[in-house]
Structure formats: structure tokens, C-alpha cells
Amino acid sequence: EVSSLVRDFAALFRSPQFAHLENFAEVLVGDGTKFNCDRHTALLRARLLIVQLERAMLDTVSGEWPYYKDELIAELAPIWVSALERPGT
């Protein structure tokens, strides 16, 4: 079931309405040298983080998010840094 969902979502994200994910990830990662992983993995992580942020913002706007936006930012910032930044920087 999970494989099926991943395959179906992959097709959805290839649609033009999700082209921004690629662009945002490219801007975030750049040449990839500032991250603690290879560029391919950094792009994968960036895309996952962007989708996570978009979902949280959708829930926030719809009133379904039970926390304040400031809390969201305070928690997401260190998660993003730990996922992408080179250790010790």
C-alpha cells in the first residue's frame, strides 16, 4: 500500500502544478556543497521539507493547525538546519 501511494504521489508531483517543488529545492540546495550529504540527497531532503512546510501551512490557513505560526517556524527551523547543514557549522 505504501509503495502504491508513493508511486501515485510521484505521478502527481510530476504534474505542472507541482513544478515549483523542483525550483524551490534547486534554490535551497544550490550546488549542494554546503550540505552534509551529496547533492542528490540534499535535493530529496529539500523536497520533503518543502512538502512538509506546505502541508503545515495548508493546515494553518484552513484553521486545522492547533499551534501558532511562530511555533511552527521555531520547530521547523532547527529540523531544516539539521537535515541540510554540514555538521559542526
C-alpha positions in Angstrom: 0.0 0.0 0.0 2.8 2.4 0.9 4.6 1.6 -2.4 1.4 2.3 -4.3 0.9 5.6 -2.5 4.5 6.7 -3.2 4.1 5.8 -6.9 0.7 7.6 -7.2 2.1 10.7 -5.4 5.2 10.7 -7.5 3.0 10.9 -10.6 1.0 13.7 -9.0 4.2 15.7 -8.2 5.4 15.4 -11.7 2.4 17.4 -12.9 2.9 21.1 -13.8 1.1 22.3 -10.7 4.0 20.9 -8.6 6.9 22.2 -10.7 7.6 24.8 -8.0 8.9 22.0 -5.8 11.8 21.4 -8.1 12.5 25.1 -8.4 12.3 25.7 -4.6 14.6 22.7 -3.9 17.1 23.9 -6.5 17.3 27.3 -4.9 17.5 25.9 -1.4 20.3 23.4 -2.3 22.2 25.3 -4.9 25.4 23.4 -5.8 25.0 21.3 -2.7 28.4 21.9 -1.2 27.1 23.4 2.0 25.1 20.3 3.0 26.1 17.2 5.0 25.2 14.9 2.1 25.6 14.6 -1.6 23.5 16.9 -3.8 21.0 14.2 -4.8 20.2 13.5 -1.2 20.1 17.2 -0.4 17.5 17.8 -3.1 15.5 14.8 -1.9 15.6 16.2 1.7 14.7 19.7 0.5 11.7 18.5 -1.5 10.5 16.5 1.6 11.0 19.5 3.8 9.1 21.8 1.4 6.2 19.4 1.2 6.1 19.3 5.0 6.1 23.0 5.2 3.4 23.3 2.6 1.2 20.8 4.4 1.6 22.6 7.7 0.8 26.0 6.1 -2.3 24.5 4.4 -3.4 23.2 7.8 -2.6 26.6 9.4 -4.6 28.6 6.7 -7.6 26.2 7.0 -7.6 26.5 10.8 -6.8 22.9 11.3 -3.3 23.6 12.8 -3.6 23.7 16.6 -0.4 25.7 17.0 0.7 29.3 16.3 2.8 30.1 13.2 5.7 31.3 15.4 5.7 27.8 17.0 5.8 26.2 13.5 8.7 28.3 12.5 10.6 27.8 15.8 10.3 24.0 15.4 10.8 23.7 11.6 14.0 25.9 11.5 16.2 23.5 13.5 14.8 20.5 11.7 15.7 22.0 8.3 19.1 23.0 9.5 19.9 19.6 10.9 18.6 17.9 7.8 20.6 20.0 5.4 23.5 21.8 7.1 27.0 20.3 7.3 27.7 19.0 10.9 29.7 21.4 13.0 28.7 24.5 11.1 
